[in-house]
Amino acid sequence: MTTTLERAAKEPRTSAEPMLSGEKSSTESFLVKLFTIVPLLALAAAVPIAWGWGLGWLDVGLALGFYFLTGLGVTVGFHRHFTHGAFKAKRGLRIALAVTGSMAMQGPVIGWVADHRRHHAYADRDGDPHSPWRFGTSPAALAKGFWHAHMGWLFQREQTNAKRFAPDLLADPDITRVNRWFPGLTVATLLAPALIGGLATLSWQGALTAFFWASLVRVALLHHVTWSVNSLCHMIGDRPFTARDKSANFWPLAIASMGESWHNSHHADPTGARHGVRRGQLDMSARIIWMFEKLGWATQVRWPRPERLARKLNPGRSA
């Protein structure tokens, strides 16, 4: 029986709900720009600052820890669990995934899921919120499309209609509560590294450097890795499987994206819990889901089936 989630990920042209639900408010638009640009500026300043002062093993450890904690909240939680239903999660895990994903500062969980389901419904066609092919195939059009897919689309004021693309999450009291917590979780994800750094070193400098590296730079780096899946992974890479769009596998991002850059494999089998389905394809997120399954926290995991993948192979490719 087709679920609400599966219907939302398919072509929804007959839905009674419109695709958009109006525009973001001026405040929301300002905050999107603020939390996009400020970490980016911090990342640009990182190299000269690191060269001269203020980077220690504590900063590196905090940055890596928060990077993978919040990144897996997005890849395992926002993406594979909430958007595609690749597995069922016990209530505690479900809430934890919504919280840690929110701490990546990529937007509240319901809006993130609605945007991504809309992306799959219209991938690389009219209606896709962030296709790099939106403006054509000339060099100038692709340059404009890359910018749009990477981060330009975030500055547009149109807002995906969650009633159409994420009605299941709107009906979940736990998730709507976490969705409302997003401003507080944003403050927490920025201040927690500084608090830990300050207490560990008993100094304001320790707090400041931890805030810079493990808050601002970490957020900026994770943003750009996530956005690269939207941009680069729809432009360049390997396409072993048939898909309705131009999604591609881009191996250089496999570790940093925690397995999300096996994007052609994902678009060929969107509900699969593992995206790195071929030999040697590292997929950290799939390994975490496997651990959750072994612990009994995740059930009904949709692991890829070899026979299904074989049917999806492009002609001339081997499994």
Secondary structure in CASP SS format (residue, H / E / C, confidence):
PFRMAT SS
TARGET T0000
AUTHOR 0000-0000-0000
METHOD secondary structure of the structure
MODEL  1
M C 1.00
T C 1.00
T C 1.00
T H 1.00
L H 1.00
E H 1.00
R H 1.00
A H 1.00
A H 1.00
K C 1.00
E C 1.00
P C 1.00
R C 1.00
T C 1.00
S C 1.00
A C 1.00
E C 1.00
P C 1.00
M C 1.00
L E 1.00
S E 1.00
G E 1.00
E E 1.00
K C 1.00
S C 1.00
S H 1.00
T H 1.00
E H 1.00
S H 1.00
F H 1.00
L H 1.00
V H 1.00
K H 1.00
L H 1.00
F H 1.00
T H 1.00
I H 1.00
V H 1.00
P H 1.00
L H 1.00
L H 1.00
A H 1.00
L H 1.00
A H 1.00
A H 1.00
A H 1.00
V H 1.00
P H 1.00
I H 1.00
A H 1.00
W H 1.00
G H 1.00
W C 1.00
G C 1.00
L C 1.00
G C 1.00
W H 1.00
L H 1.00
D H 1.00
V H 1.00
G H 1.00
L H 1.00
A H 1.00
L H 1.00
G H 1.00
F H 1.00
Y H 1.00
F H 1.00
L H 1.00
T H 1.00
G H 1.00
L H 1.00
G H 1.00
V H 1.00
T H 1.00
V H 1.00
G H 1.00
F H 1.00
H H 1.00
R H 1.00
H H 1.00
F H 1.00
T H 1.00
H C 1.00
G C 1.00
A C 1.00
F C 1.00
K E 1.00
A E 1.00
K C 1.00
R H 1.00
G H 1.00
L H 1.00
R H 1.00
I H 1.00
A H 1.00
L H 1.00
A H 1.00
V H 1.00
T H 1.00
G H 1.00
S H 1.00
M C 1.00
A C 1.00
M C 1.00
Q C 1.00
G C 1.00
P C 1.00
V H 1.00
I H 1.00
G H 1.00
W H 1.00
V H 1.00
A H 1.00
D H 1.00
H H 1.00
R H 1.00
R H 1.00
H H 1.00
H H 1.00
A H 1.00
Y C 1.00
A C 1.00
D C 1.00
R C 1.00
D C 1.00
G C 1.00
D C 1.00
P C 1.00
H C 1.00
S C 1.00
P C 1.00
W C 1.00
R C 1.00
F C 1.00
G C 1.00
T C 1.00
S C 1.00
P H 1.00
A H 1.00
A H 1.00
L H 1.00
A H 1.00
K H 1.00
G H 1.00
F H 1.00
W H 1.00
H H 1.00
A H 1.00
H H 1.00
M C 1.00
G H 1.00
W H 1.00
L H 1.00
F H 1.00
Q C 1.00
R C 1.00
E E 1.00
Q E 1.00
T E 1.00
N C 1.00
A H 1.00
K H 1.00
R H 1.00
F H 1.00
A C 1.00
P H 1.00
D H 1.00
L H 1.00
L H 1.00
A C 1.00
D C 1.00
P H 1.00
D H 1.00
I H 1.00
T H 1.00
R H 1.00
V H 1.00
N H 1.00
R H 1.00
W C 1.00
F H 1.00
P H 1.00
G H 1.00
L H 1.00
T H 1.00
V H 1.00
A H 1.00
T H 1.00
L H 1.00
L H 1.00
A H 1.00
P H 1.00
A H 1.00
L H 1.00
I H 1.00
G H 1.00
G H 1.00
L H 1.00
A H 1.00
T H 1.00
L C 1.00
S C 1.00
W H 1.00
Q H 1.00
G H 1.00
A H 1.00
L H 1.00
T H 1.00
A H 1.00
F H 1.00
F H 1.00
W H 1.00
A H 1.00
S H 1.00
L H 1.00
V H 1.00
R H 1.00
V H 1.00
A H 1.00
L H 1.00
L H 1.00
H H 1.00
H H 1.00
V H 1.00
T H 1.00
W H 1.00
S H 1.00
V H 1.00
N H 1.00
S H 1.00
L H 1.00
C H 1.00
H H 1.00
M C 1.00
I C 1.00
G C 1.00
D E 1.00
R C 1.00
P C 1.00
F E 1.00
T C 1.00
A C 1.00
R C 1.00
D C 1.00
K C 1.00
S C 1.00
A C 1.00
N E 1.00
F C 1.00
W H 1.00
P H 1.00
L H 1.00
A C 1.00
I C 1.00
A C 1.00
S C 1.00
M C 1.00
G C 1.00
E C 1.00
S C 1.00
W E 1.00
H H 1.00
N H 1.00
S H 1.00
H H 1.00
H H 1.00
A H 1.00
D C 1.00
P C 1.00
T C 1.00
G C 1.00
A C 1.00
R C 1.00
H C 1.00
G C 1.00
V C 1.00
R C 1.00
R C 1.00
G C 1.00
Q C 1.00
L C 1.00
D C 1.00
M H 1.00
S H 1.00
A H 1.00
R H 1.00
I H 1.00
I H 1.00
W H 1.00
M H 1.00
F H 1.00
E H 1.00
K H 1.00
L H 1.00
G C 1.00
W C 1.00
A E 1.00
T E 1.00
Q C 1.00
V C 1.00
R C 1.00
W C 1.00
P C 1.00
R C 1.00
P H 1.00
E H 1.00
R H 1.00
L H 1.00
A H 1.00
R H 1.00
K H 1.00
L E 1.00
N C 1.00
P C 1.00
G C 1.00
R C 1.00
S C 1.00
A C 1.00
END
